[in-house]
Amino acid sequence: MKKKYIWKNYKLISLLIVLFFLIGCNVSTQKPTPENDKKESPKPPETLSKLEEDILTVMYDLDSVTALEKAIQKQKDIESKEDTSMEVASTSSGQGQQDGQKQSQSSGEEEKKKEEEKQKKIEEEIDLEGLIKETEIIIPLLDANEAKGSFAENPTPPNDINKVWNKISDSVKEVHKKWNVLESNLTSVNVPNSKSEEFEDILNNLTLSVMSKNRLNSLKLANELTRITTDFRSYYNGVADHSIYSMYYNIRGSILAAASDDYTTAIKHLNEASNSGAALRQDLINQNSQDVLQKFELSIEDLKKSLESKNFILSQIKAPIVINNIKLIEDEFKTIKKQ
């Protein structure tokens, strides 16, 4: 009787163990639901996009500095000539005037008219857009990315180059403010502290570089900030966004390196962009976007030839074409996300 009792208990225990094992396996092999995927890949905060926009604006303004310096000097030369002409005319007309009241009224009207004429002449003689095209480094790439500068659309330049640098400094301060807001959001998606610290170090170096009025170094540091924001994106939107923004960063990096005659680094940046594109290749093929993929790959090859031949002008022409093709890839992945 005792043996039968023990045997029944043994079979019951064995059955429970088997059931427990089967349930455990089922739980461990269960695939995450789409809802879980969404939780693991949250939507990036708007501050991240705003921060990136501000950084590109800083880069646009930095790249405009040399053109603005030339424009300001031309403006001073025109104003000097016009002021001398006005003084001569004023002296001549003043000798023939008898009535003090009429002289004052006439003089005020004439000065206003001549000031308007001077301003019109400055606008006609100073081709700010043309000067920017003569001296730009990466503005063609930023235009392709639809970035905006603070001075590019103004008909005349500021009257002092220090005002330009002060404006850039103010824009960098805005980046600091937005970074402070974004930084607090990064902890919720487990961005490593080391990555946040790296961003802050580069931002501090950029601030000092702008204060020193170092155009090219500041451009490179600003672009490095976009490398870190690209890494931040991988914690929100996964591989596609990271790869796309990495391509933008590396194409800009290739032209900035070429501007310093560092074509070895320029080609390294280009190869990184090519690798990022290759990571998205199969997804594009699955989406029947072979034409977009082919345009991108051919434009990369064209830019590579220009960099290998150390032809900066051709590289500047080819790089925005690559940027436009990256935008096409980005549009394809936006379509995929909506499905």
TIVOVEX-469656 format. One record per residue: x, y, z of N, C-alpha, C in turn. Coordinates in pm, whole numbers, padded with zeros to 5 digits, always signed. Layout:
XYZXYZXYZ
...
end
This chain:
+00083-00121+00000+00000+00000+00000+00087+00125+00000
+00186+00122+00080+00278+00234+00089+00353+00254-00041
+00389+00142-00106+00464+00149-00232+00376+00211-00340
+00245+00172-00343+00154+00228-00441+00138+00379-00422
+00130+00422-00298+00116+00565-00267+00237+00644-00317
+00354+00588-00286+00479+00652-00330+00486+00658-00482
+00443+00549-00548+00449+00543-00695+00354+00646-00758
+00236+00661-00702+00141+00762-00752+00197+00903-00737
+00255+00929-00619+00316+01061-00597+00430+01087-00695
+00507+00985-00721+00621+00996-00812+00573+01032-00953
+00465+00965-01000+00411+00992-01133+00354+01134-01139
+00290+01178-01029+00233+01313-01026+00342+01418-01033
+00446+01396-00955+00559+01491-00955+00625+01496-01092
+00642+01377-01154+00704+01370-01287+00620+01446-01388
+00489+01430-01380+00398+01499-01472+00408+01650-01456
+00413+01695-01330+00424+01838-01304+00554+01896-01357
+00661+01821-01344+00793+01866-01394+00789+01882-01545
+00729+01784-01614+00719+01789-01761+00637+01910-01805
+00522+01932-01738+00437+02046-01772+00508+02179-01750
+00578+02189-01638+00653+02310-01605+00759+02339-01711
+00826+02232-01754+00931+02244-01856+00873+02294-01989
+00759+02234-02027+00696+02272-02154+00648+02417-02151
+00590+02459-02040+00542+02598-02026+00658+02696-02031
+00768+02658-01964+00888+02743-01962+00946+02761-02099
+00952+02653-02177+01005+02660-02313+00918+02749-02400
+00786+02736-02382+00693+02814-02462+00710+02964-02437
+00730+03000-02311+00749+03141-02274+00879+03194-02330
+00986+03114-02319+01118+03161-02361+01130+03174-02511
+01054+03092-02588+01063+03097-02734+00957+03186-02795
+00871+03245-02714+00764+03329-02766+00823+03455-02829
+00782+03487-02952+00834+03604-03024+00766+03730-02972
+00842+03843-02968+00781+03968-02923+00676+04015-03022
+00574+04074-02971+00466+04125-03057+00507+04258-03115
+00437+04303-03221+00466+04435-03276+00455+04545-03172
+00360+04529-03078+00346+04630-02973+00473+04640-02890
+00536+04524-02862+00661+04524-02786+00771+04591-02865
+00774+04566-02998+00874+04629-03084+00863+04780-03077
+00739+04829-03078+00717+04973-03073+00768+05030-02942
+00750+04955-02834+00799+05003-02705+00950+05006-02702
+01013+04909-02770+01159+04903-02770+01219+05010-02860
+01143+05062-02956+01193+05161-03048+01101+05283-03048
+01107+05367-02945+01014+05480-02935+01045+05589-03038
+00948+05673-03055+00963+05785-03148+01066+05884-03092
+01157+05932-03177+01258+06027-03127+01194+06158-03084
+01245+06221-02982+01187+06348-02937+01209+06458-03041
+01117+06551-03048+01127+06662-03144+01253+06744-03121
+01297+06748-02995+01418+06825-02961+01540+06775-03038
+01545+06645-03065+01659+06590-03139+01665+06647-03280
+01550+06651-03348+01545+06707-03484+01576+06856-03482
+01522+06928-03383+01549+07072-03371+01696+07098-03345
+01755+07014-03263+01898+07027-03234+01981+07009-03360
+01947+06907-03439+02018+06881-03565+02003+06997-03662
+01883+07055-03668+01858+07171-03755+01946+07289-03714
+01956+07313-03583+02038+07424-03533+02185+07403-03566
+02231+07280-03556+02371+07250-03588+02399+07277-03735
+02308+07237-03823+02325+07262-03966+02322+07411-03998
+02240+07488-03925+02237+07634-03942+02372+07695-03901
+02427+07646-03791+02560+07693-03748+02663+07664-03858
+02656+07546-03917+02750+07509-04023+02732+07599-04145
+02607+07627-04179+02578+07714-04295+02639+07853-04273
+02617+07908-04154+02668+08042-04122+02821+08044-04118
+02880+07940-04062+03026+07930-04059+03083+07928-04201
+03016+07856-04289+03064+07845-04427+03044+07975-04505
+02959+08064-04453+02933+08193-04519+03029+08302-04476
+03108+08278-04373+03189+08383-04311+03284+08450-04411
+03358+08372-04488+03457+08429-04580+03389+08518-04683
+03276+08475-04736+03201+08556-04833+03151+08684-04769
+03103+08675-04645+03053+08793-04575+03165+08893-04547
+03284+08843-04515+03399+08932-04494+03429+09013-04620
+03427+08945-04734+03453+09013-04861+03343+09114-04893
+03219+09074-04866+03105+09162-04893+03110+09287-04804
+03146+09270-04678+03154+09382-04584+03263+09480-04628
+03377+09427-04674+03485+09514-04721+03441+09592-04845
+03372+09525-04937+03320+09594-05057+03221+09702-05017
+03136+09669-04920+03037+09765-04873+03104+09889-04815
+03208+09870-04738+03282+09983-04679+03346+10070-04786
+03399+10005-04891+03461+10080-05001+03358+10165-05074
+03240+10106-05098+03133+10180-05166+03086+10296-05080
+03066+10272-04951+03019+10376-04859+03119+10490-04848
+03247+10455-04848+03352+10556-04839+03350+10648-04960
+03335+10589-05079+03329+10668-05202+03205+10755-05206
+03093+10696-05166+02967+10770-05168+02967+10884-05066
+03025+10860-04949+03032+10963-04845+03119+11079-04891
+03229+11049-04958+03318+11153-05011+03245+11236-05116
+03170+11167-05203+03093+11235-05308+02987+11325-05248
+02921+11276-05141+02817+11354-05074+02874+11478-05007
+02992+11467-04949+03056+11580-04883+03091+11690-04984
+03142+11648-05100+03177+11744-05205+03053+11816-05254
+02945+11739-05277+02819+11796-05326+02759+11890-05223
+02769+11852-05095+02713+11933-04987+02786+12065-04975
+02919+12062-04992+03000+12184-04983+02967+12279-05097
+02949+12223-05217+02918+12304-05336+02781+12369-05323
+02681+12293-05281+02545+12345-05270+02532+12442-05153
+02610+12423-05050+02604+12507-04932+02650+12649-04959
+02741+12668-05055+02794+12801-05087+02691+12890-05152
+02593+12827-05223+02492+12905-05295+02363+12924-05219
+02352+12871-05099+02227+12879-05023+02225+13006-04938
+02107+13078-04937+02092+13200-04858+01997+13180-04741
+01889+13110-04765+01785+13092-04663+01817+12970-04578
+01841+12989-04446+01882+12880-04357+01777+12772-04343
+01649+12811-04335+01543+12713-04317+01529+12625-04441
+01530+12691-04558+01519+12617-04683+01639+12525-04703
+01754+12576-04660+01878+12497-04674+01871+12369-04590
+01820+12382-04468+01810+12268-04378+01713+12164-04433
+01597+12211-04481+01496+12119-04535+01547+12050-04661
+01608+12129-04748+01660+12074-04873+01772+11975-04847
+01858+12008-04751+01971+11922-04716+01922+11788-04662
+01820+11791-04575+01766+11667-04517+01708+11575-04623
+01636+11634-04718+01577+11555-04826+01684+11495-04917
+01785+11578-04942+01894+11531-05029+01972+11417-04963
+01997+11431-04834+02070+11326-04762+01994+11194-04761
+01862+11204-04742+01778+11085-04742+01781+11018-04879
+01771+11102-04984+01772+11051-05120+01905+10984-05153
+02013+11051-05112+02147+10996-05140+02175+10869-05061
+02119+10862-04940+02135+10740-04858+02064+10622-04925
+01945+10650-04980+01870+10546-05051+01945+10501-05176
+02005+10599-05246+02083+10569-05366+02206+10486-05331
+02267+10520-05217+02386+10447-05172+02350+10302-05140
+02237+10284-05072+02193+10149-05036+02161+10067-05160
+02098+10134-05259+02066+10066-05385+02192+10025-05458
+02291+10112-05455+02418+10083-05523+02490+09966-05456
+02483+09960-05324+02545+09849-05249+02480+09718-05289
+02346+09719-05295+02273+09597-05333+02305+09553-05476
+02324+09652-05564+02353+09622-05704+02496+09572-05723
+02589+09631-05651+02731+09600-05673+02782+09481-05591
+02714+09452-05482+02758+09339-05399+02671+09217-05426
+02729+09119-05490+02658+08994-05519+02693+08894-05409
+02615+08900-05300+02645+08816-05184+02634+08668-05220
+02531+08634-05295+02514+08494-05336+02633+08446-05418
+02681+08533-05508+02797+08498-05590+02923+08481-05507
+02940+08569-05408+03058+08559-05319+03055+08431-05237
+02935+08392-05194+02921+08267-05118+02960+08149-05204
+02916+08150-05330+02950+08040-05421+03100+08031-05447
+03167+08145-05445+03312+08148-05468+03390+08089-05352
+03337+08100-05231+03414+08065-05111+03357+07948-05031
+03242+07897-05069+03175+07792-04991+03253+07661-04992
+03232+07582-04886+03292+07449-04874+03182+07342-04879
+03088+07351-04786+02982+07248-04783+02840+07304-04796
+02827+07432-04826+02693+07489-04844+02613+07415-04951
+02676+07371-05063+02598+07294-05162+02535+07168-05102
+02605+07105-05009+02553+06985-04942+02440+07022-04846
+02458+07135-04776+02356+07180-04681+02230+07225-04755
+02249+07287-04872+02133+07323-04955+02056+07199-04997
+02130+07094-05032+02066+06968-05071+01988+06908-04955
+02032+06936-04832+01963+06890-04712+01856+06988-04665
+01837+07096-04746+01737+07200-04717+01765+07274-04587
+01892+07284-04551+01931+07363-04434+01928+07511-04471
+01910+07597-04371+01900+07741-04394+02007+07815-04314
+02059+07921-04377+02156+08006-04308+02089+08134-04259
+02157+08207-04173+02101+08330-04116+02122+08452-04205
+02219+08445-04297+02257+08563-04375+02237+08547-04525
+02222+08425-04572+02225+08397-04715+02118+08472-04794
+02001+08495-04734+01891+08557-04807+01886+08709-04790
+01977+08766-04710+01980+08910-04693+02040+08976-04817
+01980+09087-04866+02034+09152-04986+02170+09218-04962
+02194+09261-04838+02323+09323-04804+02379+09258-04678
+02511+09260-04663+02572+09199-04544+02560+09289-04422
+02587+09237-04303+02596+09324-04184+02712+09423-04204
+02716+09528-04126+02822+09628-04146+02950+09595-04071
+02951+09481-03999+03070+09445-03921+03077+09292-03912
+03194+09234-03940+03210+09089-03936+03191+09035-03795
+03216+09118-03693+03195+09073-03555+03049+09040-03528
+02959+09109-03599+02816+09079-03584+02784+08939-03636
+02858+08898-03740+02839+08764-03796+02883+08660-03694
+03002+08677-03637+03052+08582-03537+02966+08581-03411
+02915+08699-03374+02825+08705-03258+02697+08627-03282
+02646+08636-03405+02525+08561-03440+02552+08411-03435
+02668+08369-03486+02704+08227-03481+02718+08181-03336
+02779+08264-03252+02792+08231-03109+02656+08215-03043
+02563+08303-03079+02427+08293-03025+02361+08161-03068
+02385+08121-03194+02328+07995-03244+02387+07875-03170
+02515+07883-03138+02580+07775-03063+02521+07768-02921
+02491+07884-02864+02427+07887-02731+02290+07817-02736
+02219+07836-02847+02090+07767-02863+02108+07616-02867
+02218+07571-02929+02248+07428-02931+02270+07379-02788
+02341+07456-02707+02362+07421-02566+02228+07404-02494
+02136+07498-02519+02005+07493-02451+01925+07370-02492
+01924+07343-02621+01848+07226-02669+01914+07096-02622
+02045+07097-02615+02115+06978-02565+02077+06950-02421
+02062+07054-02341+02023+07036-02201+01887+06968-02190
+01795+07003-02281+01662+06940-02282+01671+06796-02330
+01747+06775-02438+01757+06641-02497+01827+06543-02403
+01930+06589-02336+02011+06502-02250+01926+06430-02146
+01828+06501-02091+01743+06439-01989+01654+06330-02047
+01627+06336-02179+01543+06235-02244+01621+06108-02280
+01753+06121-02290+01834+06009-02338+01843+05896-02237
+01829+05929-02111+01839+05824-02007+01726+05723-02017
+01612+05767-02068+01496+05677-02078+01515+05569-02184
+01609+05590-02278+01635+05489-02381+01774+05427-02364
+01831+05449-02246+01957+05384-02207+02076+05421-02295
+02082+05547-02338+02202+05595-02407+02316+05601-02306
+02432+05542-02338+02543+05541-02242+02588+05683-02206
+02628+05701-02082+02678+05831-02037+02799+05876-02118
+02880+05779-02160+03001+05812-02236+02966+05880-02367
+02855+05841-02429+02812+05902-02555+02764+06045-02532
+02691+06067-02424+02646+06203-02390+02764+06292-02356
+02859+06237-02283+02978+06314-02246+03060+06351-02369
+03065+06261-02467+03138+06289-02591+03072+06406-02666
+02940+06405-02672+02869+06515-02737+02902+06647-02667
+02897+06645-02535+02921+06768-02459+03064+06819-02476
+03160+06729-02482+03300+06769-02504+03317+06836-02640
+03256+06777-02742+03267+06834-02877+03197+06970-02883
+03081+06980-02817+03007+07107-02815+03088+07216-02746
+03153+07182-02637+03238+07280-02567+03355+07323-02654
+03415+07229-02726+03526+07262-02816+03478+07349-02932
+03358+07321-02982+03300+07404-03087+03281+07548-03038
+03230+07561-02918+03206+07694-02859+03336+07775-02854
+03443+07711-02809+03573+07778-02800+03629+07810-02939
+03608+07719-03033+03657+07739-03170+03586+07857-03236
+03456+07871-03213+03380+07984-03268+03428+08114-03203
+03454+08109-03073+03506+08228-03004+03641+08270-03062
+03720+08171-03108+03850+08200-03170+03838+08234-03318
+03715+08229-03371+03685+08262-03511+03760+08172-03608
+03764+08043-03573+03830+07944-03659+03723+07874-03743
+03711+07915-03867+03601+07870-03953+03605+07720-03982
+03715+07670-04039+03720+07531-04084+03716+07434-03966
+03789+07464-03861+03788+07376-03743+03648+07370-03681
+03581+07486-03679+03445+07491-03624+03348+07409-03710
+03366+07416-03841+03282+07336-03931+03298+07186-03903
+03422+07144-03884+03449+07002-03859+03389+06959-03725
+03403+07043-03623+03349+07010-03491+03197+07004-03494
+03135+07097-03566+02988+07096-03578+02942+06968-03647
+03016+06927-03750+02979+06803-03819+02995+06682-03727
+03096+06686-03641+03115+06576-03545+02997+06565-03449
+02935+06677-03419+02814+06672-03334+02705+06590-03403
+02695+06599-03537+02593+06523-03608+02626+06374-03610
+02752+06340-03592+02787+06198-03579+02727+06142-03450
+02733+06221-03343+02680+06174-03215+02527+06172-03217
+02465+06275-03276+02318+06275-03284+02269+06157-03369
+02350+06117-03467+02318+05998-03547+02316+05874-03457
+02414+05864-03369+02417+05752-03274+02296+05756-03180
+02256+05876-03138+02137+05888-03054+02015+05832-03125
+02005+05856-03254+01890+05810-03333+01876+05658-03332
+01987+05588-03323+01981+05441-03325+01907+05386-03204
+01898+05465-03097+01825+05420-02978+01675+05445-02990
+01637+05517-03093+01495+05545-03115+01439+05472-03237
+01504+05486-03351+01445+05434-03475+01516+05314-03536
+01617+05265-03471+01683+05146-03523+01781+05171-03636
+01813+05063-03707+01922+05063-03804+01902+05162-03918
+01781+05170-03974+01757+05252-04094+01793+05398-04071
+01738+05459-03967+01766+05600-03939+01913+05623-03910
+01973+05533-03834+02115+05546-03802+02199+05543-03929
+02169+05450-04019+02246+05437-04143+02228+05559-04233
+02106+05608-04243+02079+05724-04329+02151+05848-04279
+02138+05878-04150+02202+05998-04096+02354+05983-04090
+02401+05860-04078+02544+05834-04084+02598+05868-04223
+02519+05838-04326+02561+05872-04463+02570+06023-04480
+02471+06096-04431+02475+06243-04438+02604+06296-04372
+02629+06248-04251+02747+06293-04175+02876+06263-04252
+02888+06142-04304+03013+06102-04369+03036+06171-04503
+02931+06200-04577+02950+06275-04703+02997+06417-04672
+02936+06480-04572+02987+06613-04531+03131+06602-04484
+03159+06498-04407+03296+06478-04356+03397+06461-04467
+03357+06395-04575+03450+06373-04686+03489+06505-04753
+03392+06596-04768+03420+06725-04832+03499+06817-04738
+03467+06812-04608+03544+06892-04512+03689+06847-04506
+03712+06715-04514+03849+06663-04516+03920+06703-04644
+03849+06696-04757+03907+06734-04885+03943+06883-04887
+03866+06964-04815+03894+07109-04808+04028+07136-04740
+04072+07039-04658+04203+07050-04591+04310+06971-04665
+04278+06926-04788+04368+06843-04869+04398+06708-04804
+04311+06664-04715+04327+06533-04651+04237+06434-04724
+04282+06392-04841+04199+06307-04925+04193+06162-04874
+04292+06123-04794+04288+05989-04734+04168+05978-04640
+04152+06079-04553+04037+06081-04461+03907+06099-04539
+03911+06180-04645+03792+06203-04726+03739+06072-04783
+03829+05989-04834+03789+05860-04893+03741+05763-04784
+03801+05771-04665+03754+05688-04553+03610+05722-04518
+03579+05852-04513+03441+05895-04487+03347+05842-04595
+03393+05851-04720+03310+05804-04831+03284+05653-04821
+03387+05578-04786+03371+05432-04770+03274+05399-04658
+03277+05478-04550+03182+05458-04440+03038+05482-04487
+03022+05587-04569+02889+05615-04623+02842+05502-04713
+02935+05449-04792+02903+05337-04881+02862+05213-04802
+02933+05187-04693+02901+05072-04607+02763+05087-04542
+02731+05210-04501+02599+05236-04441+02489+05211-04544
+02515+05251-04667+02418+05226-04774+02402+05077-04802
+02514+05005-04798+02511+04860-04823+02427+04788-04718
+02425+04842-04595+02347+04780-04487+02197+04787-04515
+02158+04881-04600+02016+04899-04633+01980+04838-04768
+02078+04780-04835+02062+04734-04973+01947+04633-04988
+01947+04530-04904+01847+04424-04918+01706+04477-04892
+01694+04567-04794+01562+04625-04766+01510+04704-04885
+01599+04775-04953+01559+04852-05071+01518+04760-05186
+01593+04651-05201+01558+04553-05305+01422+04490-05275
+01400+04456-05150+01271+04398-05110+01155+04494-05134
+01187+04623-05131+01086+04728-05151+01073+04766-05299
+01143+04690-05385+01144+04720-05530+01197+04861-05559
+01300+04902-05484+01360+05035-05500+01501+05024-05559
+01518+04931-05653+01650+04911-05714+01700+05036-05785
+01605+05115-05842+01646+05236-05914+01709+05338-05820
+01650+05353-05702+01704+05445-05600+01841+05395-05554
+01849+05265-05530+01976+05205-05487+02085+05226-05591
+02050+05207-05719+02148+05221-05826+02197+05366-05838
+02105+05461-05827+02143+05602-05831+02243+05634-05720
+02212+05584-05600+02301+05608-05486+02439+05548-05510
+02445+05423-05550+02573+05354-05568+02656+05417-05679
+02590+05460-05787+02663+05525-05897+02717+05662-05854
+02637+05735-05777+02682+05868-05730+02799+05855-05633
+02800+05749-05553+02913+05722-05463+03039+05696-05545
+03026+05617-05651+03141+05587-05739+03194+05714-05805
+03103+05800-05851+03144+05926-05915+03220+06016-05817
+03169+06025-05695+03236+06108-05594+03372+06049-05558
+03378+05918-05551+03505+05851-05518+03613+05883-05622
+03575+05882-05749+03671+05914-05856+03723+06057-05842
+03633+06149-05808+03673+06290-05791+03768+06306-05673
+03740+06235-05564+03827+06242-05446+03962+06176-05473
+03959+06065-05542+04085+05995-05574+04174+06078-05666
+04111+06158-05753+04189+06247-05840+04223+06379-05771
+04180+06394-05645+04206+06513-05563+04155+06642-05629
+04038+06628-05689+03975+06743-05755+03863+06794-05664
+03892+06901-05591+03796+06950-05492+03670+07006-05557
+03686+07082-05666+03570+07143-05732+03472+07036-05781
+03525+06931-05845+03439+06822-05892+03374+06750-05774
+03450+06734-05666+03397+06667-05546+03280+06746-05488
+03293+06879-05490+03184+06966-05443+03058+06952-05528
+03078+06926-05656+02964+06909-05747+02899+06772-05727
+02982+06670-05707+02932+06532-05695+02865+06504-05560
+02917+06565-05453+02867+06535-05318+02719+06568-05298
+02669+06685-05344+02525+06711-05327+02437+06611-05400
+02488+06553-05510+02411+06451-05581+02394+06328-05492
+02501+06293-05419+02493+06181-05324+02391+06213-05215
+02396+06337-05164+02301+06378-05060+02157+06365-05110
+02132+06409-05233+01997+06396-05290+01952+06250-05299
+02046+06162-05332+02012+06019-05341+01990+05956-05204
+02062+06005-05103+02037+05959-04966+01897+06001-04923
+01856+06121-04963+01721+06168-04932+01616+06077-04995
+01643+06029-05117+01551+05935-05182+01541+05805-05102
+01656+05758-05052+01656+05637-04969+01576+05662-04841
+01596+05780-04782+01522+05815-04659+01372+05814-04685
+01331+05867-04800+01189+05869-04836+01134+05727-04850
+01214+05637-04906+01172+05497-04921+01146+05433-04784
+01234+05462-04688+01218+05401-04555+01103+05466-04477
+01073+05590-04508+00955+05652-04447+00828+05582-04495
+00831+05542-04623+00718+05467-04680+00704+05330-04613
+00819+05265-04591+00819+05132-04527+00760+05142-04386
+00797+05246-04312+00748+05262-04174+00598+05281-04168
+00541+05342-04273+00397+05368-04275+00317+05240-04304
+00383+05141-04360+00313+05019-04399+00278+04932-04277
end
